[in-house]
Amino acid sequence: MTEKDAEDKFHKSAEELASLIVKDLEEGYNGKFESFEVYSARKKREIVHNLEIFRDRFSNGYKVILDEIAEDKGLPTEERS
Protein backbone atom coordinates (compact mmCIF):
# COMPACT_ATOMS: atom_id res chain seq x y z
CA MET A 1 0.00 0.00 0.00
CA THR A 2 1.43 3.36 -1.00
CA GLU A 3 1.45 6.40 1.26
CA LYS A 4 -1.25 7.99 -0.90
CA ASP A 5 -3.41 4.86 -0.64
CA ALA A 6 -3.02 4.87 3.14
CA GLU A 7 -3.88 8.58 3.28
CA ASP A 8 -6.98 8.03 1.11
CA LYS A 9 -8.07 5.10 3.25
CA PHE A 10 -7.59 7.13 6.43
CA HIS A 11 -9.67 10.04 5.09
CA LYS A 12 -12.44 7.72 3.90
CA SER A 13 -12.58 6.03 7.32
CA ALA A 14 -12.48 9.38 9.13
CA GLU A 15 -15.33 10.72 6.99
CA GLU A 16 -17.40 7.59 7.63
CA LEU A 17 -16.81 7.82 11.37
CA ALA A 18 -17.67 11.52 11.39
CA SER A 19 -20.90 10.82 9.49
CA LEU A 20 -21.93 8.16 12.00
CA ILE A 21 -21.21 10.44 14.95
CA VAL A 22 -23.10 13.35 13.43
CA LYS A 23 -26.05 11.12 12.53
CA ASP A 24 -26.38 10.30 16.24
CA LEU A 25 -26.44 14.02 17.08
CA GLU A 26 -29.41 14.77 14.82
CA GLU A 27 -32.07 13.48 17.21
CA GLY A 28 -31.14 15.83 20.03
CA TYR A 29 -30.31 18.87 17.91
CA ASN A 30 -32.46 21.96 18.33
CA GLY A 31 -31.13 24.38 15.76
CA LYS A 32 -31.96 27.87 16.86
CA PHE A 33 -29.04 29.51 15.08
CA GLU A 34 -28.11 27.18 12.22
CA SER A 35 -29.71 24.35 10.30
CA PHE A 36 -28.71 20.79 11.07
CA GLU A 37 -27.05 20.53 7.65
CA VAL A 38 -24.73 23.46 8.43
CA TYR A 39 -24.12 22.19 11.96
CA SER A 40 -23.40 18.62 10.79
CA ALA A 41 -20.99 19.78 8.06
CA ARG A 42 -19.09 21.86 10.63
CA LYS A 43 -18.98 19.00 13.13
CA LYS A 44 -17.78 16.54 10.47
CA ARG A 45 -14.91 18.90 9.56
CA GLU A 46 -13.98 19.26 13.23
CA ILE A 47 -14.02 15.50 13.81
CA VAL A 48 -11.91 14.74 10.73
CA HIS A 49 -9.48 17.53 11.64
CA ASN A 50 -9.10 16.21 15.19
CA LEU A 51 -8.53 12.68 13.90
CA GLU A 52 -5.80 14.02 11.59
CA ILE A 53 -4.13 15.80 14.51
CA PHE A 54 -4.29 12.62 16.60
CA ARG A 55 -2.84 10.51 13.77
CA ASP A 56 0.01 12.95 13.18
CA ARG A 57 0.90 13.25 16.86
CA PHE A 58 0.68 9.50 17.38
CA SER A 59 2.92 8.82 14.37
CA ASN A 60 5.41 11.44 15.45
CA GLY A 61 5.51 10.06 18.99
CA TYR A 62 6.05 6.55 17.66
CA LYS A 63 8.90 7.81 15.49
CA VAL A 64 10.52 9.60 18.44
CA ILE A 65 10.34 6.45 20.56
CA LEU A 66 11.92 4.36 17.78
CA ASP A 67 14.67 6.95 17.33
CA GLU A 68 15.41 6.87 21.06
CA ILE A 69 15.60 3.07 21.07
CA ALA A 70 17.90 3.14 18.03
CA GLU A 71 20.09 5.75 19.70
CA ASP A 72 20.28 3.71 22.92
CA LYS A 73 21.41 0.69 20.92
CA GLY A 74 23.92 2.78 18.98
CA LEU A 75 22.18 2.24 15.64
CA PRO A 76 21.99 4.94 13.00
CA THR A 77 18.41 5.91 12.19
CA GLU A 78 18.73 4.57 8.63
CA GLU A 79 19.51 1.03 9.80
CA ARG A 80 16.42 0.99 11.99
CA SER A 81 14.06 1.29 9.02
C-alpha positions as semicolon CSV with decimal commas, in nm:
position;residue;x (nm);y (nm);z (nm)
1;M;0,000;0,000;0,000
2;T;0,143;0,336;-0,100
3;E;0,145;0,640;0,126
4;K;-0,125;0,799;-0,090
5;D;-0,341;0,486;-0,064
6;A;-0,302;0,487;0,314
7;E;-0,388;0,858;0,328
8;D;-0,698;0,803;0,111
9;K;-0,807;0,510;0,325
10;F;-0,759;0,713;0,643
11;H;-0,967;1,004;0,509
12;K;-1,244;0,772;0,390
13;S;-1,258;0,603;0,732
14;A;-1,248;0,938;0,913
15;E;-1,533;1,072;0,699
16;E;-1,740;0,759;0,763
17;L;-1,681;0,782;1,137
18;A;-1,767;1,152;1,139
19;S;-2,090;1,082;0,949
20;L;-2,193;0,816;1,200
21;I;-2,121;1,044;1,495
22;V;-2,310;1,335;1,343
23;K;-2,605;1,112;1,253
24;D;-2,638;1,030;1,624
25;L;-2,644;1,402;1,708
26;E;-2,941;1,477;1,482
27;E;-3,207;1,348;1,721
28;G;-3,114;1,583;2,003
29;Y;-3,031;1,887;1,791
30;N;-3,246;2,196;1,833
31;G;-3,113;2,438;1,576
32;K;-3,196;2,787;1,686
33;F;-2,904;2,951;1,508
34;E;-2,811;2,718;1,222
35;S;-2,971;2,435;1,030
36;F;-2,871;2,079;1,107
37;E;-2,705;2,053;0,765
38;V;-2,473;2,346;0,843
39;Y;-2,412;2,219;1,196
40;S;-2,340;1,862;1,079
41;A;-2,099;1,978;0,806
42;R;-1,909;2,186;1,063
43;K;-1,898;1,900;1,313
44;K;-1,778;1,654;1,047
45;R;-1,491;1,890;0,956
46;E;-1,398;1,926;1,323
47;I;-1,402;1,550;1,381
48;V;-1,191;1,474;1,073
49;H;-0,948;1,753;1,164
50;N;-0,910;1,621;1,519
51;L;-0,853;1,268;1,390
52;E;-0,580;1,402;1,159
53;I;-0,413;1,580;1,451
54;F;-0,429;1,262;1,660
55;R;-0,284;1,051;1,377
56;D;0,001;1,295;1,318
57;R;0,090;1,325;1,686
58;F;0,068;0,950;1,738
59;S;0,292;0,882;1,437
60;N;0,541;1,144;1,545
61;G;0,551;1,006;1,899
62;Y;0,605;0,655;1,766
63;K;0,890;0,781;1,549
64;V;1,052;0,960;1,844
65;I;1,034;0,645;2,056
66;L;1,192;0,436;1,778
67;D;1,467;0,695;1,733
68;E;1,541;0,687;2,106
69;I;1,560;0,307;2,107
70;A;1,790;0,314;1,803
71;E;2,009;0,575;1,970
72;D;2,028;0,371;2,292
73;K;2,141;0,069;2,092
74;G;2,392;0,278;1,898
75;L;2,218;0,224;1,564
76;P;2,199;0,494;1,300
77;T;1,841;0,591;1,219
78;E;1,873;0,457;0,863
79;E;1,951;0,103;0,980
80;R;1,642;0,099;1,199
81;S;1,406;0,129;0,902
